[in-house]
Amino acid sequence: MLAKVFSGAVLGLNGRVIEVEVDKRGGMMPHFIIVGLPDTAVQESRVRVRSAVRNSGMNFPMGSYTVNLAPADIPKRGPAYDLPIAVGTLAATSQIPHDELAKALFIGELALDGSLRHVNGILPITDLARREGFERIYVPEVDAAEAALIQGIQVIPVDHLTHLVNHLRGVAPIPPRPHRTDAAPLPPFSADLADVKGQEHVKRALEVAAAGGHNMLMTGPPGAGKTLMARTLPSILPPLSQEAALDVTRIYSVADLLTPETPLIRQPPFRAPHHTISYAGLIGGGRWPRPGEISLAHRGVLFLDELPEFGGKMLEMLRQPMEDKIVTLSRATGTVTFPANFMLVASMNPCPCGYYGDPERACTCSTSAIRNYQKRISGPLLDRIDIHVQVPRVKYEKLTDDSRGESSAAVRERVLAARARQTARFAGLPHIDANADMGPTEVRQFCPLDREAHQLIGAAMRQLQLSARAYHRVLKLARTIADLAGDDRIATHHIAEAIQYRPRKTEFWMV
């Protein structure tokens, strides 16, 4: 007897419907074969399914079983096909009715006792089921909160195969999980700008970066507070919209980084990989391509501490994603594209010992060592960073001052107001979320300058030898500074502040 059950596979961040066909033939010799490009975990499903069916009180008759996972040209991986294979086996042996199978999608890993375990990629597969017109999806109970984020489809939480069989037989229906938007309060932030002593000009640069989504590089001696200030950035960024939250959560679902307690990511992610990370870990990859840190930082912050330590080749790989906001990975098994619209925030020392240019401590590095250290970061990469700021050592008087600086909450209000102006400005342009996302066309439309501003930026281009890319980045930065001030037009003082964030020749390649 033949039974057909529907499941789903995740390819990149997108889902694909998989038809699970189970054919049962009589015979005295047990035989169970799975075809359709299954990996080892899928091949082992036959062992888990047999034990789960028997330990759940159902029969697993002797005979020949053939399971086909279609389409056959798509590689299948992971244990998520356990549940649809078990349901197909029970339907093929007439232990459950076939009526429900054409309307639903099944996914889940089976334990040997019949209970269901967590699987990754629930969110994109649930969204796939809704788009393909399925009425309901059966998922492990532990993943039901994640699946319930998708509107327009019933989510049936299953904790044991026995309960699913009773539900399909109509004996004990399982109530669907209510849909949710996750209105829980946001978690507290680990760092606040009020805890940072001094460094007012760096705090201002952080505010501008957060308001427009701009890339930023901080340079200074060890212990000046670069890492602390970078970690305060999430506390001044606006929360994600519902659409953006689902976009980010989909990435974390595929990467298996969600927890049952927080099925929806509502704050912009903050990723801080160590400089020993591999290429695949940073950009994404593997035999079965998975999102890397730049995709996990999508709509959030990628913080690279000690930037030169990452190595020249590793940093050059960031250039294309920083421009295109996506990363495409090509493998023998296919090509997948992951989003990578992130803010790059980096910190570095001016030299290997960290004290080149410090007024109170002498640098011990040779001229060649300083030159080689700074040249680990290429000019084209530096040109893609909007804000370059020096972070000097904090004086003793500032450290011992008991007064607190402006809090992150106050700064966040100004950032939210600036982002609201940008949202209104870019209405109808879905590919632009903030000023940093503007292309040349949008810069020409939304960043007009008067004659005095043109003269100022023209002089800056000649003296600082700015590239065309740097020219557009100065204009985008000035647009953000104007938004923070509540001004509709870009004035000369907005341009002047934006120019001061460009690197000087004395800051890089100094020797």
RONUNU-789634 format. One record per residue (C-alpha): residue in three letters; x, y, z; residue number from 0; chain. Coordinates in steps of 0.5 Angstrom, whole numbers. Layout:
// residues N
  aa     x     y     z   i ch
 ALA     X     Y     Z NUM  A
...
// end
This chain:
// residues 511
  aa     x     y     z   i ch
 MET     0     0     0   0  A
 LEU     2     7    -2   1  A
 ALA     2    13     3   2  A
 LYS     4    20     2   3  A
 VAL     6    25     7   4  A
 PHE     9    32     6   5  A
 SER    15    35    10   6  A
 GLY    20    41     9   7  A
 ALA    27    42     7   8  A
 VAL    31    48     9   9  A
 LEU    36    51     3  10  A
 GLY    39    57     5  11  A
 LEU    34    61     9  12  A
 ASN    28    58     4  13  A
 GLY    24    52     5  14  A
 ARG    22    47     0  15  A
 VAL    17    42     0  16  A
 ILE    19    35     1  17  A
 GLU    14    29    -1  18  A
 VAL    15    23     3  19  A
 GLU    12    17     0  20  A
 VAL    12    10     3  21  A
 ASP    11     4     0  22  A
 LYS     9    -2     4  23  A
 ARG    10    -9     1  24  A
 GLY     9   -16     4  25  A
 GLY    14   -21     5  26  A
 MET    17   -25    11  27  A
 MET    24   -21    11  28  A
 PRO    25   -14    14  29  A
 HIS    27    -9     9  30  A
 PHE    27    -2     9  31  A
 ILE    30     3     4  32  A
 ILE    30    10     4  33  A
 VAL    32    14    -3  34  A
 GLY    32    21    -5  35  A
 LEU    39    23    -4  36  A
 PRO    39    22     4  37  A
 ASP    45    23     8  38  A
 THR    47    19    14  39  A
 ALA    42    22    19  40  A
 VAL    36    21    14  41  A
 GLN    39    14    13  42  A
 GLU    39    12    20  43  A
 SER    31    15    21  44  A
 ARG    29     7    19  45  A
 VAL    32     5    26  46  A
 ARG    29    11    30  47  A
 VAL    22    10    26  48  A
 ARG    22     3    28  49  A
 SER    23     3    35  50  A
 ALA    19     9    36  51  A
 VAL    13     6    33  52  A
 ARG    13     0    37  53  A
 ASN    15     3    43  54  A
 SER     9     8    42  55  A
 GLY     4     2    42  56  A
 MET     3     1    34  57  A
 ASN     5    -5    30  58  A
 PHE    11    -5    25  59  A
 PRO     9   -11    21  60  A
 MET    14   -15    17  61  A
 GLY    15   -13    10  62  A
 SER    19    -9     5  63  A
 TYR    19    -1     6  64  A
 THR    21     4     1  65  A
 VAL    21    11     3  66  A
 ASN    22    16    -3  67  A
 LEU    24    23    -1  68  A
 ALA    22    27    -7  69  A
 PRO    24    31   -11  70  A
 ALA    30    26   -11  71  A
 ASP    35    31   -14  72  A
 ILE    35    36    -7  73  A
 PRO    40    33    -2  74  A
 LYS    36    31     5  75  A
 ARG    40    32    11  76  A
 GLY    38    32    19  77  A
 PRO    33    28    23  78  A
 ALA    27    32    21  79  A
 TYR    24    27    17  80  A
 ASP    23    22    22  81  A
 LEU    16    24    24  82  A
 PRO    14    24    17  83  A
 ILE    17    18    15  84  A
 ALA    13    15    21  85  A
 VAL     7    18    19  86  A
 GLY     7    15    12  87  A
 THR     9     8    15  88  A
 LEU     3     8    20  89  A
 ALA    -1    11    14  90  A
 ALA     1     5     9  91  A
 THR     0     0    14  92  A
 SER    -7     3    15  93  A
 GLN    -6     5    22  94  A
 ILE    -8    12    21  95  A
 PRO   -13    15    16  96  A
 HIS   -10    18    10  97  A
 ASP   -15    24    10  98  A
 GLU   -11    29    14  99  A
 LEU    -5    28    10 100  A
 ALA    -6    32     4 101  A
 LYS    -7    38     8 102  A
 ALA    -2    38    13 103  A
 LEU     6    38    13 104  A
 PHE    10    34    19 105  A
 ILE    17    35    21 106  A
 GLY    20    33    28 107  A
 GLU    26    28    30 108  A
 LEU    24    22    34 109  A
 ALA    27    19    40 110  A
 LEU    26    11    41 111  A
 ASP    21    12    46 112  A
 GLY    16    16    41 113  A
 SER    17    23    44 114  A
 LEU    19    29    39 115  A
 ARG    26    33    40 116  A
 HIS    28    40    37 117  A
 VAL    30    41    30 118  A
 ASN    32    47    27 119  A
 GLY    29    51    21 120  A
 ILE    22    51    24 121  A
 LEU    21    58    22 122  A
 PRO    22    58    15 123  A
 ILE    19    51    14 124  A
 THR    13    54    17 125  A
 ASP    13    60    13 126  A
 LEU    13    55     7 127  A
 ALA     7    51     9 128  A
 ARG     3    57    10 129  A
 ARG     5    60     3 130  A
 GLU     4    53     0 131  A
 GLY    -3    53     2 132  A
 PHE    -3    48     8 133  A
 GLU    -8    48    13 134  A
 ARG    -3    46    19 135  A
 ILE     4    44    21 136  A
 TYR     5    39    26 137  A
 VAL    12    40    30 138  A
 PRO    15    38    36 139  A
 GLU    12    42    42 140  A
 VAL    19    45    44 141  A
 ASP    19    48    37 142  A
 ALA    11    50    37 143  A
 ALA    13    57    40 144  A
 GLU    17    59    34 145  A
 ALA    13    56    29 146  A
 ALA     7    60    32 147  A
 LEU    10    67    30 148  A
 ILE     8    65    23 149  A
 GLN     0    68    22 150  A
 GLY    -5    64    17 151  A
 ILE    -3    57    19 152  A
 GLN    -5    52    25 153  A
 VAL     1    50    29 154  A
 ILE     0    43    32 155  A
 PRO     5    42    38 156  A
 VAL     6    34    38 157  A
 ASP    10    32    44 158  A
 HIS     9    24    43 159  A
 LEU     8    20    37 160  A
 THR     2    16    41 161  A
 HIS    -1    23    42 162  A
 LEU    -1    25    34 163  A
 VAL    -4    18    32 164  A
 ASN   -10    19    37 165  A
 HIS   -11    26    34 166  A
 LEU   -11    23    27 167  A
 ARG   -15    18    29 168  A
 GLY   -20    23    32 169  A
 VAL   -20    20    39 170  A
 ALA   -16    26    43 171  A
 PRO   -15    32    38 172  A
 ILE    -9    36    40 173  A
 PRO   -11    44    41 174  A
 PRO    -7    48    36 175  A
 ARG    -2    53    39 176  A
 PRO    -4    60    39 177  A
 HIS    -1    65    35 178  A
 ARG     4    70    38 179  A
 THR     8    77    37 180  A
 ASP    12    76    43 181  A
 ALA    10    82    47 182  A
 ALA    15    81    53 183  A
 PRO    19    86    55 184  A
 LEU    26    87    52 185  A
 PRO    32    84    57 186  A
 PRO    36    89    60 187  A
 PHE    43    91    57 188  A
 SER    50    89    59 189  A
 ALA    53    96    58 190  A
 ASP    50   103    59 191  A
 LEU    53   110    56 192  A
 ALA    53   113    63 193  A
 ASP    58   108    65 194  A
 VAL    63   111    60 195  A
 LYS    68   116    63 196  A
 GLY    70   122    59 197  A
 GLN    70   120    51 198  A
 GLU    64   125    50 199  A
 HIS    67   126    42 200  A
 VAL    67   118    42 201  A
 LYS    60   117    45 202  A
 ARG    57   123    40 203  A
 ALA    60   118    34 204  A
 LEU    57   112    37 205  A
 GLU    50   116    37 206  A
 VAL    51   118    29 207  A
 ALA    53   111    27 208  A
 ALA    47   108    31 209  A
 ALA    42   114    28 210  A
 GLY    44   112    21 211  A
 GLY    47   105    21 212  A
 HIS    54   107    19 213  A
 ASN    60   103    20 214  A
 MET    65   105    25 215  A
 LEU    73   104    27 216  A
 MET    76   106    34 217  A
 THR    83   107    34 218  A
 GLY    87   108    41 219  A
 PRO    91   105    46 220  A
 PRO    90    99    51 221  A
 GLY    85   101    56 222  A
 ALA    82   107    53 223  A
 GLY    75   104    53 224  A
 LYS    74   102    46 225  A
 THR    71    95    47 226  A
 LEU    66    98    53 227  A
 MET    64   103    48 228  A
 ALA    62    98    43 229  A
 ARG    58    94    47 230  A
 THR    54   100    49 231  A
 LEU    52   100    42 232  A
 PRO    46    95    43 233  A
 SER    43   100    48 234  A
 ILE    42   106    44 235  A
 LEU    40   102    37 236  A
 PRO    32   102    36 237  A
 PRO    28    95    37 238  A
 LEU    27    91    31 239  A
 SER    20    92    27 240  A
 GLN    16    85    27 241  A
 GLU    18    84    20 242  A
 ALA    25    85    21 243  A
 ALA    25    81    27 244  A
 LEU    22    75    23 245  A
 ASP    28    76    18 246  A
 VAL    33    76    23 247  A
 THR    30    70    27 248  A
 ARG    29    66    21 249  A
 ILE    37    66    20 250  A
 TYR    38    64    28 251  A
 SER    33    59    27 252  A
 VAL    37    56    21 253  A
 ALA    43    56    25 254  A
 ASP    40    53    31 255  A
 LEU    41    59    36 256  A
 LEU    34    60    38 257  A
 THR    32    58    45 258  A
 PRO    25    56    47 259  A
 GLU    25    62    52 260  A
 THR    26    67    46 261  A
 PRO    23    65    40 262  A
 LEU    23    72    37 263  A
 ILE    29    76    37 264  A
 ARG    27    83    38 265  A
 GLN    33    87    39 266  A
 PRO    39    88    33 267  A
 PRO    44    82    34 268  A
 PHE    51    84    37 269  A
 ARG    56    79    34 270  A
 ALA    63    79    37 271  A
 PRO    67    74    34 272  A
 HIS    74    72    36 273  A
 HIS    80    74    31 274  A
 THR    82    66    31 275  A
 ILE    75    65    27 276  A
 SER    75    61    20 277  A
 TYR    73    64    14 278  A
 ALA    67    59    14 279  A
 GLY    65    62    21 280  A
 LEU    66    69    19 281  A
 ILE    63    69    12 282  A
 GLY    59    63    12 283  A
 GLY    60    56     9 284  A
 GLY    61    49    10 285  A
 ARG    59    42     6 286  A
 TRP    52    44     8 287  A
 PRO    52    52     7 288  A
 ARG    50    55    14 289  A
 PRO    50    63    16 290  A
 GLY    56    66    18 291  A
 GLU    57    71    23 292  A
 ILE    56    77    18 293  A
 SER    49    74    17 294  A
 LEU    48    73    24 295  A
 ALA    49    80    25 296  A
 HIS    44    82    20 297  A
 ARG    40    88    22 298  A
 GLY    45    89    28 299  A
 VAL    52    90    29 300  A
 LEU    58    86    27 301  A
 PHE    64    88    32 302  A
 LEU    71    86    31 303  A
 ASP    76    87    36 304  A
 GLU    83    88    35 305  A
 LEU    81    89    27 306  A
 PRO    89    88    25 307  A
 GLU    89    81    28 308  A
 PHE    84    78    23 309  A
 GLY    89    78    18 310  A
 GLY    89    81    11 311  A
 LYS    85    76     7 312  A
 MET    80    75    12 313  A
 LEU    78    83    12 314  A
 GLU    78    83     5 315  A
 MET    72    78     5 316  A
 LEU    68    83     8 317  A
 ARG    68    88     2 318  A
 GLN    63    85    -2 319  A
 PRO    58    84     3 320  A
 MET    59    91     6 321  A
 GLU    57    94    -1 322  A
 ASP    52    89    -3 323  A
 LYS    49    87     4 324  A
 ILE    48    80     2 325  A
 VAL    53    74     1 326  A
 THR    53    68    -4 327  A
 LEU    56    62    -3 328  A
 SER    57    57    -8 329  A
 ARG    58    49    -7 330  A
 ALA    58    43   -11 331  A
 THR    51    42    -8 332  A
 GLY    48    48   -10 333  A
 THR    48    56    -9 334  A
 VAL    45    59    -3 335  A
 THR    45    67    -1 336  A
 PHE    44    69     6 337  A
 PRO    43    77     8 338  A
 ALA    49    81    11 339  A
 ASN    46    88    12 340  A
 PHE    50    89    18 341  A
 MET    54    95    22 342  A
 LEU    61    94    22 343  A
 VAL    64    97    29 344  A
 ALA    71    95    30 345  A
 SER    77    97    34 346  A
 MET    84    97    34 347  A
 ASN    91   100    37 348  A
 PRO    95   104    33 349  A
 CYS   101   100    33 350  A
 PRO   103    93    36 351  A
 CYS   105    95    43 352  A
 GLY    99   100    43 353  A
 TYR   102   106    45 354  A
 TYR   104   110    38 355  A
 GLY   102   117    39 356  A
 ASP   101   117    46 357  A
 PRO   103   123    50 358  A
 GLU   104   119    57 359  A
 ARG   107   113    55 360  A
 ALA   113   112    49 361  A
 CYS   112   107    44 362  A
 THR   117   101    43 363  A
 CYS   115    99    36 364  A
 SER   120   100    30 365  A
 THR   118   104    24 366  A
 SER   117    98    20 367  A
 ALA   113    94    25 368  A
 ILE   108   100    26 369  A
 ARG   108   100    18 370  A
 ASN   107    93    17 371  A
 TYR   101    93    23 372  A
 GLN    97    98    20 373  A
 LYS    98    96    13 374  A
 ARG    94    89    15 375  A
 ILE    88    94    14 376  A
 SER    87    95     6 377  A
 GLY    85   102     4 378  A
 PRO    79   100     0 379  A
 LEU    76    97     7 380  A
 LEU    78   103    10 381  A
 ASP    74   107     5 382  A
 ARG    68   103     6 383  A
 ILE    68   105    14 384  A
 ASP    64   112    15 385  A
 ILE    66   114    22 386  A
 HIS    74   114    24 387  A
 VAL    75   116    31 388  A
 GLN    81   117    36 389  A
 VAL    80   114    43 390  A
 PRO    85   117    47 391  A
 ARG    87   115    54 392  A
 VAL    82   117    60 393  A
 LYS    85   122    65 394  A
 TYR    85   121    72 395  A
 GLU    80   126    74 396  A
 LYS    75   123    69 397  A
 LEU    76   116    72 398  A
 THR    75   119    79 399  A
 ASP    69   123    78 400  A
 ASP    63   121    81 401  A
 SER    58   124    76 402  A
 ARG    55   120    71 403  A
 GLY    54   122    64 404  A
 GLU    48   122    59 405  A
 SER    45   115    59 406  A
 SER    43   110    54 407  A
 ALA    36   111    54 408  A
 ALA    37   119    53 409  A
 VAL    41   118    47 410  A
 ARG    36   112    44 411  A
 GLU    31   117    44 412  A
 ARG    34   122    39 413  A
 VAL    36   116    35 414  A
 LEU    29   113    35 415  A
 ALA    27   120    33 416  A
 ALA    32   120    27 417  A
 ARG    30   113    25 418  A
 ALA    23   116    25 419  A
 ARG    25   121    20 420  A
 GLN    29   116    15 421  A
 THR    23   111    15 422  A
 ALA    18   117    13 423  A
 ARG    23   119     8 424  A
 PHE    25   112     5 425  A
 ALA    17   110     5 426  A
 GLY    16   106    -2 427  A
 LEU    24   104    -2 428  A
 PRO    24    97     1 429  A
 HIS    31    96     0 430  A
 ILE    33   102     5 431  A
 ASP    32   102    12 432  A
 ALA    37   107    14 433  A
 ASN    41   113    11 434  A
 ALA    47   108    10 435  A
 ASP    43   104     6 436  A
 MET    43   109     0 437  A
 GLY    46   109    -6 438  A
 PRO    48   114   -11 439  A
 THR    41   115   -14 440  A
 GLU    38   116    -7 441  A
 VAL    44   121    -5 442  A
 ARG    43   125   -10 443  A
 GLN    35   126    -9 444  A
 PHE    35   126    -1 445  A
 CYS    42   130     0 446  A
 PRO    42   136    -4 447  A
 LEU    47   142    -2 448  A
 ASP    47   149    -2 449  A
 ARG    53   153    -5 450  A
 GLU    57   154     1 451  A
 ALA    56   146     3 452  A
 HIS    59   145    -4 453  A
 GLN    65   149    -3 454  A
 LEU    67   146     4 455  A
 ILE    66   139     1 456  A
 GLY    70   140    -5 457  A
 ALA    76   143    -1 458  A
 ALA    75   137     3 459  A
 MET    76   132    -3 460  A
 ARG    82   136    -5 461  A
 GLN    86   136     1 462  A
 LEU    84   129     4 463  A
 GLN    84   126    -3 464  A
 LEU    77   123    -2 465  A
 SER    74   118    -7 466  A
 ALA    68   118   -10 467  A
 ARG    65   113    -5 468  A
 ALA    68   117     1 469  A
 TYR    64   123    -2 470  A
 HIS    58   119    -2 471  A
 ARG    59   117     5 472  A
 VAL    60   124     7 473  A
 LEU    54   126     5 474  A
 LYS    50   120     8 475  A
 LEU    53   122    14 476  A
 ALA    52   129    14 477  A
 ARG    44   127    12 478  A
 THR    44   123    19 479  A
 ILE    47   129    23 480  A
 ALA    42   133    20 481  A
 ASP    37   128    22 482  A
 LEU    39   128    29 483  A
 ALA    38   135    29 484  A
 GLY    31   135    26 485  A
 ASP    34   139    20 486  A
 ASP    31   138    13 487  A
 ARG    36   141     9 488  A
 ILE    44   139    10 489  A
 ALA    47   145    13 490  A
 THR    55   147    12 491  A
 HIS    56   145    20 492  A
 HIS    53   138    18 493  A
 ILE    58   137    13 494  A
 ALA    64   140    17 495  A
 GLU    62   134    23 496  A
 ALA    61   129    17 497  A
 ILE    68   131    15 498  A
 GLN    72   130    21 499  A
 TYR    70   123    22 500  A
 ARG    74   121    15 501  A
 PRO    81   119    17 502  A
 ARG    87   124    17 503  A
 LYS    93   122    13 504  A
 THR    97   122    20 505  A
 GLU    92   117    23 506  A
 PHE    94   111    18 507  A
 TRP   100   109    14 508  A
 MET   103   114    19 509  A
 VAL   110   112    18 510  A
// end
